[in-house]
Amino acid sequence: MNKRKMIPIATPKMGEEEWQALREPIETGWLTQGPKVAAFENEFARYHKVKHALATTSCTTALHLALLAVGVEPGDAVIVPSFTWVATANAVEYCGATPVFCDIDPYTYNIDPTSARTTIEESIKKGLNVKAIIPVHLFGLYADMEAILELAGEYNLKVVEDAACASGALYRGKTAGTLGDVGCFSFHPRKVLVTGEGGMCTTNDDELAAKINCLRNHGASVSEEQRHRGNAPYLLPEFNVLGYNYRMTDLQGALGLIQLKRLEGFISERDYWARYYDQELAGLEWLRTPARPEGCKASWQAYVCMVDEKKAPLSRNRLMEYLQENGISTRPGTQAVHVLGYYRDKYGLRDEDYPVAKDVYEHSIALPLHNCMQAEDYEYIVSLLRRL
């Protein structure tokens, strides 16, 4: 067993500035959603060149709010790529709607527009009311939004971008979360921009923004900040719709403001080391490094490769064990949702229904790539892989 210190799969980059940013909310006592969240929302909207940014407790709750806002109701169907974190499909279930899975592109790991079209057409033939589609910008790489928007226009679908991994990612000069009706982001510690938990909805639609703002605050007609800073202490909000408590805290908002200032630097550093991996691992015929589609700038939430077990010296799982034994933490890319018990059993799905998603689920490996790593960490990882 190698005694070298473990290289984690992800570690958030935090420092003195983040530490000091927490002082004001603590000292003022404004810990719930308030001025720091508002400032974070404003800066996030400005950075992503979008009219509205609305902070939430997580990307999962952002997706739930987005789907409700665009009108997804019980009995509706929503197109979801099978290869994604389970929360993408769960948010559809929360609405009482049905997630209908489609397959993915084997090189980008994102939604395959051809499979999505087939799924839409088959769903319509079955009598399903297909209301929306959720392209996922997996691992920080923008999905093929030109094709997705064309599909959405043709079949009158709402587009909710799952940009959980994609803060700062670009598609032909457009930032993630700005091409569909609503974009949804995550600030979980495995993401590039981190607030602990936390999420964000982005939209250019004033009406959708108003709905999301109301729904995240119990369905209240007046925000907490308006109530507590107003001149009418007797004022209580009206509650005319069923809402949720999906509000971000000002502690998270304070962290988000600092992290957002660092985002460009974080992405630039990750891209540098992703290119290092590309170059140094190019000679391994059994390991396929991530795709770099023309016109896309990835934010590199993760560096996910494919293991060709017909050529590889070890199976994917044994390779992960080998790296773990030598102090390197790895993960599968993510899950094929259609093979998970809840969805498999509820909808009678088979593993082979979405073969690309299943293949990537079983043979992908995420190597460590984050802003707390040093040059020697990357060199060590490469040396172990090339040694096989």
C-alpha positions in Angstrom: 0.0 0.0 0.0 1.4 3.4 -1.0 1.6 5.7 2.0 1.3 8.8 -0.1 -1.4 11.3 1.1 -4.7 10.6 -0.7 -5.6 12.8 -3.6 -9.3 13.4 -3.3 -11.7 13.4 -6.3 -12.7 17.0 -5.4 -11.9 19.6 -2.8 -13.4 23.1 -2.7 -10.9 26.0 -2.9 -11.6 28.2 0.1 -9.4 30.8 1.8 -9.2 33.8 4.0 -11.5 35.9 1.9 -14.3 33.3 2.2 -13.7 33.1 5.9 -14.0 36.8 6.3 -17.0 37.0 4.1 -19.0 35.1 6.7 -18.4 37.7 9.4 -21.0 40.2 8.2 -24.0 37.9 8.1 -23.0 36.5 11.5 -22.4 39.9 13.1 -25.6 41.5 11.7 -27.7 38.4 12.5 -29.1 38.2 9.0 -28.5 34.5 8.3 -31.5 33.7 6.1 -32.1 34.9 2.6 -31.3 38.6 2.6 -28.8 41.2 1.2 -25.9 38.8 0.6 -28.1 36.5 -1.4 -29.5 39.4 -3.4 -26.0 40.6 -4.2 -24.9 37.1 -5.2 -27.9 36.8 -7.5 -27.2 40.2 -9.1 -23.5 39.3 -9.7 -24.4 35.8 -11.0 -26.9 37.3 -13.4 -24.4 39.8 -14.6 -21.6 37.2 -15.1 -23.9 34.9 -17.0 -25.4 37.7 -19.0 -29.0 36.9 -18.0 -31.8 39.1 -16.7 -32.7 37.1 -13.6 -30.9 34.8 -11.2 -32.8 33.4 -8.2 -30.9 31.5 -5.5 -32.2 28.2 -4.1 -31.2 25.5 -1.6 -29.8 23.2 -4.3 -29.9 22.5 -8.0 -32.5 19.8 -7.2 -34.9 22.4 -5.8 -33.9 24.8 -8.7 -35.0 22.1 -11.1 -38.2 21.5 -9.3 -39.1 25.2 -9.3 -38.1 25.6 -13.0 -40.3 22.7 -14.0 -43.3 24.1 -12.0 -42.7 27.6 -13.4 -42.8 26.4 -17.1 -46.0 24.6 -16.4 -45.1 20.9 -15.9 -48.1 19.3 -14.2 -49.2 15.8 -13.1 -49.8 13.7 -16.2 -47.2 15.5 -18.3 -44.0 13.9 -19.6 -40.5 15.4 -19.6 -37.6 14.1 -21.7 -34.5 13.4 -19.6 -31.1 11.8 -20.6 -30.6 8.6 -18.8 -26.9 9.3 -17.9 -27.2 12.0 -15.3 -27.4 12.4 -11.5 -30.7 11.0 -10.2 -31.9 14.5 -9.1 -32.6 15.4 -12.8 -35.3 12.7 -13.0 -36.4 13.1 -9.4 -37.4 16.8 -10.0 -39.8 15.6 -12.7 -41.3 13.1 -10.3 -41.8 15.9 -7.7 -44.1 17.6 -10.2 -46.2 14.4 -10.5 -45.0 14.2 -14.1 -43.2 11.3 -15.9 -39.5 11.4 -16.8 -39.1 9.7 -20.2 -35.5 8.7 -20.7 -33.4 9.0 -23.9 -29.9 8.0 -24.7 -26.7 10.0 -24.7 -23.8 10.8 -27.1 -21.0 8.3 -26.4 -18.3 11.0 -26.7 -19.8 14.1 -25.0 -21.9 12.1 -22.5 -24.7 14.6 -23.1 -28.2 14.1 -24.4 -28.3 12.6 -27.9 -30.6 14.8 -30.0 -31.4 11.9 -32.4 -32.4 9.7 -29.5 -34.4 12.6 -27.9 -36.3 13.0 -31.2 -37.2 9.3 -31.3 -38.2 9.4 -27.7 -40.5 12.4 -28.2 -42.1 10.8 -31.2 -42.7 7.5 -29.5 -44.1 9.2 -26.4 -46.6 11.2 -28.5 -47.7 8.0 -30.2 -48.3 6.5 -26.8 -50.6 9.5 -25.9 -48.2 11.2 -23.5 -48.3 15.0 -23.2 -44.6 15.8 -23.6 -44.2 19.2 -22.0 -40.5 19.8 -21.6 -37.0 18.6 -22.2 -34.0 18.8 -19.8 -30.6 18.9 -21.5 -27.9 18.2 -18.9 -24.5 20.0 -19.4 -22.6 17.1 -17.8 -19.2 17.5 -16.2 -19.2 21.2 -17.3 -19.5 20.6 -21.1 -22.5 22.3 -22.8 -24.9 20.0 -24.5 -25.8 20.4 -28.2 -28.2 23.3 -27.6 -28.7 24.2 -31.3 -30.2 20.7 -31.9 -32.2 20.7 -28.6 -33.7 24.2 -29.3 -34.7 23.0 -32.8 -36.5 20.0 -31.3 -38.1 22.2 -28.7 -39.4 24.6 -31.3 -40.7 21.7 -33.5 -42.6 20.0 -30.7 -43.5 23.1 -28.6 -41.4 22.0 -25.6 -40.1 24.1 -22.7 -36.4 23.8 -22.2 -35.0 23.5 -18.7 -31.2 23.4 -18.7 -29.6 21.3 -16.0 -26.4 23.3 -15.7 -25.5 21.9 -12.3 -21.9 21.3 -13.4 -21.6 24.2 -15.8 -21.1 27.6 -14.1 -19.0 29.5 -16.5 -19.3 27.0 -19.4 -19.8 28.5 -22.9 -21.6 27.4 -26.1 -20.7 29.5 -29.1 -20.1 32.5 -26.8 -23.3 32.0 -24.8 -23.1 31.2 -21.1 -24.7 28.1 -19.6 -28.2 28.4 -18.4 -29.2 31.2 -20.8 -30.4 29.5 -24.0 -33.4 27.6 -22.6 -36.4 28.9 -20.7 -34.7 28.3 -17.3 -31.2 27.3 -16.3 -30.4 25.5 -13.0 -27.0 25.4 -11.3 -25.4 23.6 -8.3 -22.9 24.9 -5.8 -22.2 21.6 -4.1 -18.6 20.9 -3.0 -17.9 18.8 -6.1 -18.7 21.8 -8.4 -16.3 24.6 -9.5 -18.2 27.4 -7.6 -19.0 26.2 -4.1 -21.3 27.4 -1.3 -21.7 24.1 0.5 -25.2 23.3 -0.7 -27.1 25.8 -2.8 -28.4 26.3 -6.3 -29.6 29.0 -8.8 -32.3 29.4 -11.4 -31.5 31.8 -14.3 -34.0 33.1 -16.9 -34.6 36.0 -19.2 -38.4 35.7 -18.8 -39.9 38.1 -16.3 -43.0 36.0 -15.7 -41.0 32.8 -15.0 -38.7 34.7 -12.6 -41.7 36.0 -10.7 -43.2 32.5 -10.4 -39.9 31.0 -9.2 -39.4 33.9 -6.7 -42.9 33.3 -5.3 -42.7 29.5 -5.2 -39.3 29.4 -3.4 -40.6 31.5 -0.6 -43.6 29.4 0.6 -45.7 31.0 -2.2 -45.6 34.3 -0.4 -46.7 37.5 -2.2 -44.0 39.5 -0.4 -40.3 38.5 0.2 -38.7 38.2 3.6 -36.5 41.2 2.9 -39.5 43.4 1.9 -41.3 42.4 5.1 -38.4 43.0 7.5 -37.2 46.2 5.9 -40.6 47.7 5.1 -42.3 50.5 7.1 -45.4 48.4 7.9 -44.5 46.1 10.8 -48.0 44.5 10.6 -47.5 43.4 7.0 -47.9 39.7 6.3 -47.8 38.2 2.9 -50.7 36.7 1.0 -50.4 33.0 0.1 -52.4 32.3 -3.0 -50.3 29.4 -4.3 -48.7 26.3 -2.7 -45.1 27.1 -2.3 -41.9 25.7 -0.8 -39.1 26.8 1.5 -36.3 26.7 -1.1 -34.4 29.8 0.0 -30.6 30.2 0.2 -29.0 31.6 3.4 -27.0 34.8 3.5 -24.0 32.7 4.7 -24.1 30.9 1.4 -24.7 34.1 -0.5 -21.6 35.6 1.1 -19.5 32.6 0.1 -21.0 32.7 -3.4 -20.0 36.3 -4.0 -16.3 35.5 -3.3 -16.3 32.2 -5.2 -17.9 33.9 -8.2 -15.0 36.4 -8.3 -12.6 33.4 -8.5 -14.6 31.4 -11.1 -12.6 32.5 -14.2 -9.4 31.7 -12.5 -10.7 28.3 -11.3 -11.8 27.4 -14.8 -8.6 28.5 -16.4 -6.5 26.4 -14.0 -8.7 23.4 -14.5 -8.5 23.8 -18.3 -4.7 23.9 -18.1 -4.5 20.6 -16.2 -7.2 19.0 -18.4 -5.0 19.8 -21.3 -2.1 18.3 -19.4 -4.1 15.1 -18.9 -5.1 15.1 -22.6 -1.4 15.3 -23.7 0.1 12.9 -21.2 -2.6 10.2 -21.5 -2.9 10.4 -25.3 -0.7 7.3 -25.7 -2.9 5.0 -23.8 -5.0 3.3 -26.4 -7.3 1.8 -23.8 -8.3 5.2 -22.2 -10.4 7.7 -24.1 -10.0 11.3 -22.8 -12.9 13.8 -22.8 -14.3 15.3 -26.0 -13.7 19.0 -26.8 -16.5 19.9 -29.3 -15.9 22.9 -31.5 -17.5 26.1 -30.2 -17.7 24.9 -26.5 -15.7 26.0 -23.5 -16.0 23.5 -20.7 -15.9 24.5 -17.0 -14.3 21.1 -16.2 -16.4 20.2 -13.2 -14.9 16.7 -13.7 -12.4 15.0 -16.1 -14.2 11.8 -17.2 -12.5 9.2 -19.4 -13.8 5.9 -20.9 -12.0 2.6 -20.2 -11.9 0.2 -23.2 -11.8 -3.1 -21.3 -11.0 -5.0 -24.5 -7.7 -3.3 -24.6 -7.1 -2.2 -21.0 -4.7 -4.1 -18.7 -7.4 -3.9 -15.9 -11.2 -3.6 -15.8 -12.6 -0.2 -15.0 -13.5 -1.3 -11.4 -10.1 -2.9 -10.9 -8.4 0.2 -12.3 -10.3 2.3 -9.7 -9.2 -0.1 -6.9 -5.6 0.1 -8.2 -5.6 3.9 -8.1 -7.3 3.9 -4.6 -4.6 1.6 -3.3 -2.1 4.1 -4.5 -3.6 7.1 -2.9 -5.9 8.4 -5.8 -9.6 8.8 -5.3 -11.7 8.3 -8.4 -15.4 7.9 -9.2 -17.6 6.5 -12.1 -18.7 9.4 -14.3 -22.3 9.3 -12.9 -25.2 6.9 -13.0 -27.5 5.5 -15.7 -30.8 6.4 -14.0 -32.8 3.9 -15.9 -31.0 1.0 -14.1 -31.7 2.4 -10.6 -34.3 0.4 -8.6 -36.9 3.1 -8.3 -37.1 4.0 -12.0 -36.4 0.5 -13.2 -39.3 -0.9 -11.1 -41.8 1.9 -11.6 -41.5 2.1 -15.3 -40.5 -1.5 -16.2 -37.2 -0.4 -17.7 -34.4 -2.8 -18.8 -30.7 -2.2 -18.5 -30.3 -2.5 -22.3 -33.0 0.1 -23.1 -30.4 2.9 -23.2 -27.2 1.0 -24.2 -24.9 4.1 -24.5 -25.9 5.3 -21.0 -25.4 1.9 -19.6 -22.0 1.5 -21.3 -20.7 4.9 -20.0 -22.1 4.1 -16.6 -20.1 0.9 -16.4 -16.8 2.1 -18.1 -16.3 5.8 -17.3 -13.9 7.0 -14.7 -13.5 10.5 -13.3 -9.9 11.4 -12.4 -9.1 14.0 -9.8 -9.2 17.6 -11.3 -9.7 20.5 -8.9 -8.2 23.7 -7.7 -6.5 22.3 -4.6 -4.2 20.0 -6.5 -0.5 20.6 -7.2 1.6 19.8 -10.3 3.1 16.8 -8.5 -0.4 15.3 -8.0 -1.2 15.4 -11.7 2.3 14.0 -12.5 1.8 11.2 -10.0 -1.6 10.2 -11.4 -0.3 10.2 -15.0 2.8 8.1 -13.9 0.6 5.4 -12.3 -1.7 5.2 -15.4 1.2 5.0 -17.8 2.9 2.3 -15.7 0.2 -0.2 -16.4 
